[in-house]
Amino acid sequence: MTAPVIRPRWRDVPAHRAANGINIKWIGCNDRVWDIGGYNEGAQGVIITGPISGMVHVPFTSVWSEPAYGPPRFERIVDERREISMRVMTMSDTEYGWFDTESLWWDGMTGDNPGWFCPFTRWGGEYYLPMQLLDKVETPLEVDPTVNGGNMQEWDILLAADGEPRWRQPDRRPEPWLVRQSDPTMYVKRDSGKLAPKIPVKAGKIIVANASTIPTWPVYVVSAPGRCWLPDGLSGRMIRVPRLYAGETCLIDTDPSHRIAISEKDPVQNWMLNILDNAELLKWLGIDIGQSSTETVLERFDGQGFTQPIPANTVATLPIYHSQVGARVSVRLPQRFERAIS
Protein backbone atom coordinates (compact mmCIF):
# COMPACT_ATOMS: atom_id res chain seq x y z
CA MET A 1 0.00 0.00 0.00
CA THR A 2 1.41 3.36 -1.04
CA ALA A 3 1.37 6.37 1.19
CA PRO A 4 -1.04 9.17 0.20
CA VAL A 5 0.46 12.09 -1.73
CA ILE A 6 0.42 15.26 0.34
CA ARG A 7 -0.20 18.33 -1.81
CA PRO A 8 0.68 21.52 0.05
CA ARG A 9 -1.66 24.45 -0.18
CA TRP A 10 -0.37 27.50 -2.02
CA ARG A 11 -0.47 29.64 1.09
CA ASP A 12 1.83 27.14 2.81
CA VAL A 13 4.49 27.32 0.09
CA PRO A 14 7.66 29.12 1.31
CA ALA A 15 8.11 32.65 0.02
CA HIS A 16 11.28 31.84 -1.92
CA ARG A 17 9.32 29.22 -3.88
CA ALA A 18 6.07 31.12 -4.27
CA ALA A 19 7.91 34.13 -5.76
CA ASN A 20 4.87 36.35 -5.41
CA GLY A 21 4.88 40.03 -6.27
CA ILE A 22 7.29 41.70 -8.69
CA ASN A 23 10.69 40.05 -8.90
CA ILE A 24 13.59 41.58 -10.84
CA LYS A 25 16.83 40.08 -12.07
CA TRP A 26 19.78 41.62 -13.85
CA ILE A 27 21.81 39.28 -16.07
CA GLY A 28 25.08 41.01 -16.77
CA CYS A 29 26.90 41.01 -20.09
CA ASN A 30 29.23 38.47 -18.45
CA ASP A 31 26.21 36.15 -17.88
CA ARG A 32 26.27 36.59 -14.08
CA VAL A 33 22.78 36.62 -12.55
CA TRP A 34 21.79 39.15 -9.84
CA ASP A 35 18.50 39.05 -7.94
CA ILE A 36 18.03 42.76 -7.28
CA GLY A 37 14.32 42.94 -6.43
CA GLY A 38 11.59 40.71 -5.05
CA TYR A 39 11.62 37.42 -3.17
CA ASN A 40 15.35 36.69 -3.53
CA GLU A 41 16.66 40.24 -3.62
CA GLY A 42 20.17 40.83 -2.42
CA ALA A 43 21.18 37.17 -2.51
CA GLN A 44 24.26 38.05 -4.56
CA GLY A 45 24.93 41.33 -2.77
CA VAL A 46 23.00 43.94 -4.81
CA ILE A 47 19.52 45.28 -4.10
CA ILE A 48 17.23 48.01 -5.45
CA THR A 49 16.73 50.64 -2.73
CA GLY A 50 14.35 53.11 -4.36
CA PRO A 51 11.64 53.55 -7.00
CA ILE A 52 12.14 52.31 -10.55
CA SER A 53 11.34 54.71 -13.39
CA GLY A 54 10.57 53.64 -16.95
CA MET A 55 9.82 49.96 -16.41
CA VAL A 56 6.07 49.92 -17.02
CA HIS A 57 4.93 51.90 -20.08
CA VAL A 58 6.37 52.05 -23.59
CA PRO A 59 7.90 55.49 -24.19
CA PHE A 60 6.49 57.30 -27.23
CA THR A 61 5.93 60.71 -28.77
CA SER A 62 2.67 61.58 -30.52
CA VAL A 63 2.80 63.45 -33.82
CA TRP A 64 0.13 66.08 -34.48
CA SER A 65 -0.53 68.18 -37.56
CA GLU A 66 -1.37 71.84 -37.05
CA PRO A 67 -3.59 73.22 -39.80
CA ALA A 68 -3.72 76.93 -40.42
CA TYR A 69 -7.33 77.00 -39.28
CA GLY A 70 -8.64 74.61 -36.68
CA PRO A 71 -7.27 72.60 -33.79
CA PRO A 72 -4.30 70.21 -34.07
CA ARG A 73 -5.09 66.72 -35.41
CA PHE A 74 -3.49 63.50 -34.24
CA GLU A 75 -1.49 61.55 -36.86
CA ARG A 76 0.56 58.77 -35.25
CA ILE A 77 2.85 57.84 -32.41
CA VAL A 78 6.59 57.22 -32.64
CA ASP A 79 8.43 54.91 -30.26
CA GLU A 80 11.20 56.41 -28.20
CA ARG A 81 14.14 54.88 -26.41
CA ARG A 82 13.21 52.98 -23.27
CA GLU A 83 15.18 54.16 -20.26
CA ILE A 84 15.07 52.64 -16.78
CA SER A 85 16.51 54.53 -13.85
CA MET A 86 16.96 53.05 -10.39
CA ARG A 87 19.10 53.21 -7.29
CA VAL A 88 20.92 50.06 -6.23
CA MET A 89 23.07 49.22 -3.24
CA THR A 90 26.10 46.95 -3.33
CA MET A 91 26.73 45.33 0.01
CA SER A 92 28.47 42.50 1.83
CA ASP A 93 29.14 41.13 5.29
CA THR A 94 32.88 41.72 4.97
CA GLU A 95 35.22 44.30 3.52
CA TYR A 96 36.74 41.84 1.07
CA GLY A 97 33.27 40.65 0.06
CA TRP A 98 32.16 44.21 -0.74
CA PHE A 99 35.14 44.81 -3.04
CA ASP A 100 34.39 41.48 -4.74
CA THR A 101 30.69 42.37 -5.21
CA GLU A 102 31.56 45.81 -6.62
CA SER A 103 33.95 44.30 -9.13
CA LEU A 104 31.60 41.58 -10.31
CA TRP A 105 28.63 43.96 -10.60
CA TRP A 106 30.34 46.54 -12.78
CA ASP A 107 32.04 43.86 -14.89
CA GLY A 108 28.56 42.90 -16.09
CA MET A 109 27.14 46.42 -16.60
CA THR A 110 28.83 48.56 -19.26
CA GLY A 111 27.93 51.22 -21.80
CA ASP A 112 28.74 49.22 -24.92
CA ASN A 113 27.78 45.63 -24.13
CA PRO A 114 24.15 44.99 -23.13
CA GLY A 115 22.94 42.78 -20.32
CA TRP A 116 19.37 41.70 -19.62
CA PHE A 117 16.82 43.40 -17.35
CA CYS A 118 14.29 40.71 -16.36
CA PRO A 119 11.05 41.31 -14.41
CA PHE A 120 9.04 38.28 -13.31
CA THR A 121 5.51 37.97 -11.96
CA ARG A 122 3.14 35.07 -11.48
CA TRP A 123 0.71 37.02 -13.66
CA GLY A 124 2.70 37.06 -16.90
CA GLY A 125 5.88 35.10 -16.29
CA GLU A 126 9.34 36.41 -17.04
CA TYR A 127 10.02 39.17 -19.55
CA TYR A 128 13.40 40.48 -20.60
CA LEU A 129 14.98 43.36 -22.48
CA PRO A 130 18.62 43.92 -23.49
CA MET A 131 19.87 47.11 -21.84
CA GLN A 132 23.12 48.94 -21.24
CA LEU A 133 24.32 52.02 -19.38
CA LEU A 134 23.08 55.16 -21.13
CA ASP A 135 25.61 57.45 -19.49
CA LYS A 136 28.34 57.38 -16.91
CA VAL A 137 27.37 56.79 -13.29
CA GLU A 138 27.84 60.09 -11.47
CA THR A 139 26.89 59.08 -7.93
CA PRO A 140 29.71 60.23 -5.61
CA LEU A 141 31.60 57.51 -3.77
CA GLU A 142 31.45 57.52 0.00
CA VAL A 143 34.77 58.40 1.66
CA ASP A 144 35.13 54.69 2.41
CA PRO A 145 32.09 52.38 2.04
CA THR A 146 33.83 49.76 4.18
CA VAL A 147 34.50 52.02 7.18
CA ASN A 148 33.19 50.78 10.54
CA GLY A 149 32.02 47.56 8.91
CA GLY A 150 29.41 49.28 6.73
CA ASN A 151 30.45 47.58 3.50
CA MET A 152 27.77 49.19 1.35
CA GLN A 153 27.44 51.83 -1.38
CA GLU A 154 24.44 53.21 -3.28
CA TRP A 155 24.56 54.00 -7.01
CA ASP A 156 22.09 55.83 -9.27
CA ILE A 157 21.93 53.94 -12.57
CA LEU A 158 20.34 54.86 -15.91
CA LEU A 159 19.89 52.00 -18.39
CA ALA A 160 18.78 52.25 -22.03
CA ALA A 161 17.46 49.74 -24.56
CA ASP A 162 18.94 49.70 -28.06
CA GLY A 163 16.07 49.61 -30.56
CA GLU A 164 12.77 47.88 -29.77
CA PRO A 165 11.48 49.24 -26.43
CA ARG A 166 8.97 46.44 -25.79
CA TRP A 167 9.52 43.53 -23.45
CA ARG A 168 10.28 40.12 -24.88
CA GLN A 169 9.60 36.49 -24.22
CA PRO A 170 11.14 33.58 -26.15
CA ASP A 171 10.00 33.40 -29.78
CA ARG A 172 7.36 30.81 -30.54
CA ARG A 173 8.81 27.99 -32.67
CA PRO A 174 6.14 25.40 -33.53
CA GLU A 175 6.96 22.08 -35.17
CA PRO A 176 8.10 22.65 -38.77
CA TRP A 177 6.15 21.29 -41.72
CA LEU A 178 7.93 18.40 -43.40
CA VAL A 179 6.44 17.90 -46.88
CA ARG A 180 5.19 14.33 -47.30
CA GLN A 181 3.89 12.44 -50.31
CA SER A 182 0.60 11.87 -48.46
CA ASP A 183 -0.06 15.62 -48.03
CA PRO A 184 -2.96 17.08 -50.06
CA THR A 185 -2.11 18.12 -53.63
CA MET A 186 -3.36 21.29 -55.29
CA TYR A 187 -2.52 23.22 -58.45
CA VAL A 188 -1.24 26.80 -58.47
CA LYS A 189 0.27 29.06 -61.13
CA ARG A 190 4.02 28.56 -61.34
CA ASP A 191 4.73 32.31 -61.59
CA SER A 192 3.08 35.64 -62.40
CA GLY A 193 3.29 35.29 -66.18
CA LYS A 194 0.00 35.33 -68.07
CA LEU A 195 0.80 32.04 -69.79
CA ALA A 196 2.41 30.41 -66.76
CA PRO A 197 1.15 26.84 -66.33
CA LYS A 198 -0.31 25.46 -63.14
CA ILE A 199 1.91 22.99 -61.30
CA PRO A 200 1.09 20.45 -58.60
CA VAL A 201 2.19 21.37 -55.08
CA LYS A 202 1.74 19.88 -51.63
CA ALA A 203 -0.38 21.84 -49.14
CA GLY A 204 0.36 21.98 -45.44
CA LYS A 205 -0.05 24.26 -42.46
CA ILE A 206 1.72 25.45 -39.32
CA ILE A 207 -0.17 26.59 -36.23
CA VAL A 208 1.50 29.28 -34.13
CA ALA A 209 0.26 31.48 -31.29
CA ASN A 210 0.99 35.18 -30.94
CA ALA A 211 0.72 35.81 -27.20
CA SER A 212 2.05 39.35 -27.70
CA THR A 213 0.13 42.51 -26.94
CA ILE A 214 1.02 43.84 -30.42
CA PRO A 215 0.90 42.34 -33.93
CA THR A 216 4.16 40.62 -34.88
CA TRP A 217 5.73 39.44 -38.15
CA PRO A 218 6.72 35.79 -38.65
CA VAL A 219 10.14 34.70 -39.87
CA TYR A 220 10.29 31.65 -42.16
CA VAL A 221 13.05 29.24 -43.12
CA VAL A 222 12.36 27.40 -46.40
CA SER A 223 14.48 24.50 -47.59
CA ALA A 224 15.50 23.95 -51.19
CA PRO A 225 15.15 22.95 -53.95
CA GLY A 226 11.64 23.67 -55.18
CA ARG A 227 8.97 26.34 -55.25
CA CYS A 228 7.16 27.60 -52.16
CA TRP A 229 4.22 29.87 -51.34
CA LEU A 230 3.88 31.56 -47.92
CA PRO A 231 0.81 33.26 -46.41
CA ASP A 232 0.52 37.03 -46.08
CA GLY A 233 -0.59 36.97 -42.44
CA LEU A 234 -4.24 35.93 -42.14
CA SER A 235 -5.35 37.78 -45.28
CA GLY A 236 -5.69 34.62 -47.39
CA ARG A 237 -3.21 36.00 -49.92
CA MET A 238 -0.23 33.80 -50.78
CA ILE A 239 3.23 35.19 -51.58
CA ARG A 240 5.27 33.27 -54.13
CA VAL A 241 8.84 32.63 -53.00
CA PRO A 242 11.31 32.70 -55.93
CA ARG A 243 12.40 29.30 -57.15
CA LEU A 244 15.04 27.87 -54.85
CA TYR A 245 17.84 25.73 -56.21
CA ALA A 246 19.74 22.91 -54.51
CA GLY A 247 21.51 24.13 -51.37
CA GLU A 248 19.70 27.47 -51.44
CA THR A 249 17.86 27.25 -48.10
CA CYS A 250 16.29 30.66 -47.53
CA LEU A 251 15.43 32.80 -44.47
CA ILE A 252 12.53 35.21 -45.02
CA ASP A 253 11.65 37.96 -42.53
CA THR A 254 8.17 39.23 -43.42
CA ASP A 255 8.53 42.53 -41.53
CA PRO A 256 8.51 45.26 -44.24
CA SER A 257 10.81 47.43 -42.14
CA HIS A 258 13.43 44.66 -42.25
CA ARG A 259 12.92 43.52 -45.85
CA ILE A 260 15.11 40.45 -45.45
CA ALA A 261 15.32 37.38 -47.68
CA ILE A 262 18.67 35.65 -47.46
CA SER A 263 19.87 32.50 -49.17
CA GLU A 264 22.92 30.42 -48.38
CA LYS A 265 24.00 30.92 -52.00
CA ASP A 266 23.36 34.64 -52.41
CA PRO A 267 26.22 36.09 -54.49
CA VAL A 268 28.85 38.01 -52.58
CA GLN A 269 31.09 40.53 -54.30
CA ASN A 270 34.80 40.35 -53.69
CA TRP A 271 36.79 43.19 -52.16
CA MET A 272 37.97 44.59 -55.51
CA LEU A 273 34.41 44.90 -56.86
CA ASN A 274 33.32 46.57 -53.63
CA ILE A 275 36.07 49.17 -53.99
CA LEU A 276 35.14 49.81 -57.62
CA ASP A 277 31.45 50.06 -56.75
CA ASN A 278 32.11 52.55 -53.95
CA ALA A 279 34.31 54.65 -56.18
CA GLU A 280 31.70 54.47 -59.03
CA LEU A 281 34.64 53.86 -61.36
CA LEU A 282 32.85 51.16 -63.38
CA LYS A 283 29.87 53.46 -63.90
CA TRP A 284 32.20 56.19 -65.08
CA LEU A 285 33.77 53.73 -67.54
CA GLY A 286 30.33 52.70 -68.76
CA ILE A 287 30.62 49.13 -67.42
CA ASP A 288 27.63 47.57 -65.64
CA ILE A 289 28.71 44.41 -63.78
CA GLY A 290 25.12 43.93 -62.56
CA GLN A 291 24.12 42.76 -66.04
CA SER A 292 26.11 39.55 -65.59
CA SER A 293 25.90 39.07 -61.84
CA THR A 294 23.58 36.54 -60.21
CA GLU A 295 20.55 38.02 -58.47
CA THR A 296 19.91 37.51 -54.77
CA VAL A 297 16.73 35.88 -53.51
CA LEU A 298 15.40 39.26 -52.40
CA GLU A 299 15.91 40.69 -55.89
CA ARG A 300 14.11 37.70 -57.39
CA PHE A 301 10.98 38.50 -55.36
CA ASP A 302 10.11 41.02 -58.10
CA GLY A 303 8.61 43.58 -55.74
CA GLN A 304 6.35 41.18 -53.86
CA GLY A 305 5.97 41.98 -50.18
CA PHE A 306 4.16 40.95 -47.05
CA THR A 307 1.55 43.35 -45.69
CA GLN A 308 -0.22 41.56 -42.81
CA PRO A 309 1.33 40.68 -39.41
CA ILE A 310 -0.15 38.11 -37.04
CA PRO A 311 -2.64 39.94 -34.77
CA ALA A 312 -2.07 40.14 -31.03
CA ASN A 313 -3.49 37.38 -28.81
CA THR A 314 -4.23 35.19 -31.81
CA VAL A 315 -3.66 31.55 -32.69
CA ALA A 316 -2.87 31.60 -36.41
CA THR A 317 -3.13 28.73 -38.88
CA LEU A 318 -0.62 29.46 -41.64
CA PRO A 319 -1.20 27.62 -44.96
CA ILE A 320 1.97 26.76 -46.91
CA TYR A 321 2.56 25.24 -50.36
CA HIS A 322 5.73 23.51 -51.50
CA SER A 323 6.50 21.64 -54.72
CA GLN A 324 9.17 19.30 -53.35
CA VAL A 325 8.42 16.22 -51.26
CA GLY A 326 10.88 16.05 -48.37
CA ALA A 327 11.23 19.84 -48.12
CA ARG A 328 11.00 21.57 -44.76
CA VAL A 329 9.39 24.88 -43.77
CA SER A 330 9.68 26.34 -40.27
CA VAL A 331 8.41 29.55 -38.70
CA ARG A 332 9.54 31.69 -35.78
CA LEU A 333 7.15 34.26 -34.29
CA PRO A 334 8.63 36.98 -32.02
CA GLN A 335 6.78 37.76 -28.79
CA ARG A 336 6.63 41.44 -27.75
CA PHE A 337 4.79 43.06 -24.83
CA GLU A 338 3.89 46.63 -23.94
CA ARG A 339 4.19 46.17 -20.16
CA ALA A 340 6.06 43.74 -17.97
CA ILE A 341 3.73 43.64 -14.97
CA SER A 342 0.19 43.82 -16.37
Residue pairs with C-beta under 8 A, 6 or more apart in sequence:
10 18
15 39
16 39
16 40
18 39
19 38
19 39
19 40
19 120
19 122
20 39
20 122
21 38
21 39
21 121
22 37
22 38
22 119
22 120
22 121
22 341
23 35
23 37
23 38
23 39
23 40
23 41
23 119
23 120
23 121
24 35
24 36
24 37
24 38
24 41
24 48
24 52
24 117
24 118
24 119
24 120
25 33
25 34
25 35
25 36
25 116
25 118
25 120
26 33
26 34
26 36
26 46
26 108
26 109
26 115
26 116
26 117
26 118
27 33
27 34
27 108
27 115
27 116
27 118
27 128
28 34
28 105
28 107
28 108
28 109
28 115
29 108
29 109
29 110
29 113
29 114
29 115
29 132
30 107
30 108
31 108
32 44
32 104
32 107
32 108
33 44
34 44
34 46
34 105
34 108
35 41
35 42
35 43
35 44
36 42
36 46
36 47
36 48
36 88
37 47
37 48
37 52
38 120
41 47
41 48
42 91
44 101
45 90
45 91
45 92
45 97
45 98
45 101
45 105
46 88
46 89
46 90
46 91
46 101
46 105
47 88
47 89
47 91
48 86
48 87
48 88
49 87
49 88
49 89
49 154
50 86
50 87
51 86
52 84
52 85
52 86
53 83
53 84
53 85
53 86
54 82
54 83
54 84
54 85
55 84
55 119
55 340
55 341
56 339
56 340
56 341
56 342
57 338
57 339
58 79
58 82
58 165
58 166
58 338
58 339
59 79
59 80
59 81
59 82
59 83
59 165
60 77
60 78
60 79
60 80
61 77
61 78
61 80
62 74
62 76
62 77
62 78
63 74
63 75
63 76
63 77
63 78
64 72
64 73
64 74
64 75
65 72
65 73
65 75
66 72
67 73
79 164
79 165
80 165
81 160
81 161
81 165
82 129
82 131
82 160
82 161
82 165
83 134
83 158
83 159
83 160
83 161
84 117
84 131
84 158
84 159
84 160
85 156
85 157
85 158
85 159
86 156
86 157
86 159
87 154
87 155
87 156
87 157
88 154
88 155
88 157
89 152
89 153
89 154
89 155
90 98
90 101
90 102
90 105
90 152
90 153
90 155
91 98
91 101
91 151
91 152
91 153
92 98
92 100
92 101
92 151
92 152
93 151
94 151
95 146
95 149
95 151
97 151
98 145
98 146
98 151
98 152
98 153
99 146
102 153
108 115
109 115
109 132
109 133
109 157
110 132
110 133
111 132
111 133
111 134
111 135
111 136
112 132
113 132
114 130
114 131
114 132
114 162
115 130
115 131
115 132
116 128
116 129
116 130
116 131
117 128
117 129
117 131
117 159
118 126
118 127
118 128
118 129
119 126
119 127
119 167
119 340
119 341
120 126
120 127
121 340
121 341
123 341
123 342
124 337
124 340
124 341
124 342
125 169
126 169
127 167
127 168
127 169
127 337
127 340
128 167
128 168
128 169
129 161
129 165
129 166
129 167
129 168
130 161
130 162
131 159
131 160
131 161
132 159
132 160
132 162
133 157
133 158
133 159
133 160
134 158
134 159
134 160
135 158
137 155
137 156
137 157
138 156
139 154
139 155
139 156
141 153
142 153
145 151
145 152
145 153
164 336
166 214
166 336
166 337
166 338
167 336
167 337
167 338
167 339
167 340
168 334
168 335
168 336
168 337
169 211
169 335
169 337
170 335
171 332
171 333
171 334
171 335
172 208
172 209
172 210
172 211
172 332
172 333
172 335
173 330
173 331
173 332
173 333
174 206
174 207
174 208
174 331
175 206
176 206
176 221
176 328
176 329
176 330
176 331
177 204
177 205
177 206
177 320
177 322
177 328
177 329
177 330
178 326
178 327
178 328
179 202
179 204
179 322
179 324
179 325
179 326
179 327
179 328
179 329
180 202
180 325
181 325
183 202
183 203
183 204
184 202
184 203
185 200
185 201
185 202
185 203
186 200
186 201
186 203
186 321
187 198
187 199
187 200
187 201
188 198
188 199
188 201
188 229
188 238
188 321
189 196
189 197
189 198
189 199
190 196
190 197
190 198
190 199
190 227
191 240
192 240
192 302
199 227
199 323
200 323
201 227
201 229
201 321
201 322
201 323
202 321
202 322
202 323
202 325
203 319
203 320
203 321
204 319
204 320
204 321
204 322
204 329
205 317
205 318
205 319
205 320
206 317
206 318
206 320
206 329
206 330
206 331
207 315
207 316
207 317
207 318
208 218
208 310
208 315
208 316
208 318
208 331
208 333
209 314
209 315
209 316
209 333
210 216
210 310
210 311
210 312
210 313
210 314
210 315
210 316
210 333
210 335
211 313
211 335
212 312
212 313
212 334
212 335
212 336
212 337
213 312
213 313
213 336
213 337
213 338
213 339
214 312
214 336
214 337
214 338
215 309
215 310
215 311
215 312
216 309
216 310
216 312
216 333
216 334
216 335
216 336
217 253
217 254
217 255
217 258
217 306
217 309
217 310
217 334
218 254
218 310
218 318
218 331
218 332
218 333
219 251
219 252
219 253
219 254
219 331
219 332
219 333
219 334
220 230
220 251
220 252
220 254
220 329
220 330
220 331
220 332
221 249
221 250
221 251
221 252
221 328
221 329
221 330
221 331
221 332
222 228
222 230
222 241
222 244
222 249
222 250
222 252
222 322
222 327
222 329
223 244
223 249
223 327
223 328
223 329
224 244
224 245
224 246
224 247
224 248
224 249
224 250
224 263
224 324
224 327
225 243
225 244
225 245
225 246
225 248
225 324
226 243
226 244
226 322
226 323
226 324
226 327
227 240
227 241
227 243
227 244
227 322
227 323
227 324
228 241
228 244
228 320
228 321
228 322
228 323
228 327
228 329
229 238
229 239
229 240
229 241
229 320
229 321
229 322
230 238
230 239
230 241
230 252
230 254
230 306
230 318
230 320
230 329
231 237
231 238
231 239
231 318
231 319
231 320
232 238
232 239
232 254
232 306
232 307
232 308
233 254
233 306
233 307
233 308
233 309
233 310
233 316
234 308
234 310
234 311
234 314
234 316
235 307
235 308
237 307
237 308
238 319
238 321
239 304
239 305
239 306
240 304
241 250
241 252
241 301
242 297
242 300
242 301
242 302
243 300
244 250
244 263
244 297
245 265
247 264
247 265
248 263
248 264
248 265
248 297
249 263
249 264
250 261
250 262
250 263
250 264
250 297
251 260
251 261
251 262
251 263
252 260
252 261
253 259
253 260
253 261
254 306
254 309
255 306
255 309
256 305
256 306
256 307
259 298
259 305
260 298
261 296
261 297
261 298
261 301
262 296
262 297
262 298
263 296
263 297
266 296
266 297
267 293
267 294
267 295
267 296
269 277
269 293
273 289
276 282
282 288
282 289
310 316
310 333
318 331
320 329
322 329
